[in-house]
Amino acid sequence: MSAEDPHAPMLGSLAWTLTYMGFIDQARSRLSKALSEARQRERAYELVLILNIASRICQLIGMSDESHRYATQGLALSDEHGSYTTRLIRRLTAGLG
């Protein structure tokens, strides 16, 4: 999470919680806002975090193609910014470990 402005990561966490509570439409709405904010800020770690959450939520609700798309985006961004730990997490989430 970013100490500077935790809004996008908190929206992602809220989306995760809403998913587990069964409020899928609300979760997807918060997730969309989180992704939009993270992309606008251009903070790689924050965006990879949100992409990870998006990928996992999509796995949970049976949207495997979308889950794979988010995972692939996260992997590419991790590669671009050289984050080994984040890349490993992304690979495992994408089922590419």
C-alpha positions, 0 to 999 in steps of 0.5 A: 500500500502507498503511504502517500495516498492509500485510496486505490489499495483500500478500494481494492481491499474493499472489493476483495471483502465485498467479493467474499461477502457475496456482493459481486456487483459492488465489488466489481465497481470498487475494483474498477475504481481502484484500477482506474486510480492506480493507472492514473497515478502511474505507481507500478507497485500499487497497480500490480497490487490492484491487478493481483486483487483483480485477478484473484477476484475474477478467479473466485467468481469464475471469470478465468479469462479476465483473471488471466488478463489481469495476471498477464498485465501484472506480470508485464508490469513487474518485469518492466519494473524489476520486482522479483517478489511481485513477479513471483506472486503474479506468476503463482496467481496466474498459475504460471509458477 
